[in-house]
Amino acid sequence: MSININDVEHVAKLARLDLSEQEKEMFTAQLSAILKYAEKLKELDTEEVEPTTHVLHLSNVMREDEVHESLPIEKVLLNAPDDEDGQFKVPAVLE
């Protein structure tokens, strides 16, 4: 598969890019080279390769949950601009 200048113009239009003729030719050559390389990769025998979702092994790096004592409500509300009945008081957003 190769890219022609019409394809580059179409993609540039979709991306709302104003390309010069020199840029269109450059991108046509670059994109064609990329697709040519991708075609070459199809020659590889991947029959024995197990499908993966990611090229690197990822593991969960989060710590285990541990139960801790909560802060006392008085300390939590110390920096609240306004409180009422042990809760944050905020302006009403619905009428």
N, C-alpha and C positions, 0 to 999 in steps of 0.2 A: 504494500500500500504506500502511496506517496501523496504528498500534499501539493496542491497547485495554488497559484496566486489567488484564484477565486475563493478557495477555502480560507486563506489568510484574511482576505478582505471581508469575508462573511463573519469570521470570529472577531475581527477588529470592530466591525459594525455592532455586533452584539455587546462587545465590551465598551462601546462608545470611545474607541481609540481612533485618532486621526494619524494614520501612518503615511510616511513619505514612500515614494516608489522604491527607494533604496532599502528602507526598513521592510517593506513587503517582500522584496527579493531575499533579504537576509533571513527573515523569519520562515519563508518558504523553504529555504535550504536547511535551516536548523531543524525545523519540525520534520522534514523529510528524513534527515539523518537520525533523528530520535526514533521514528517509526521503522526505519530500516534496521536499527539495532534491536528494537522490540521483535521484529520478524526473525532476526537471528536467534533470539532467545527461545523461540518456538522449536528450534532444532534440538534443544536439550531433552534428554530422556528423563522425564520426571515421574515415571510410572511407579518407582519405588519410594518416592518422596511423600511423606505424610503431610497432608494439608495442615496449615497453621493459621491462626488468627493474627499472630504477631511474630515478627522476626526475632524478637528477644523474649526470653522467659520473664514473665512478669509475676510477681508475687505480692500479696498484700503486706504492706509495711506498717499498717496501723497497729497500735498497741491493743492489748486486750482491755475490755471494759472492766473497770473496777468500781465497786460501790464505795462512795465516800459520803461523809456527812455533809449535808447542804449548809449553805450560809444561813444564819438567822435572818428572818424577814426584816428585822429592824436595820441590820447592816446592809441588806440589799437595797432598801428604800432610802438610805442616807443620801445618795446622789440624785434621787428622783426629784424632778422639778415640783411635782405635786403627787400626793398619795391620799387614798381614802380607804378605810376598812382593810388595811394591809395589802392594797393593790395599787399599781400605777394608775394615776388619773390622767386621762388624755382628753383633749377636746373631742366632742362628738363629730363624727364624719357623716352621719346620716340624720336626716330631719324627719 
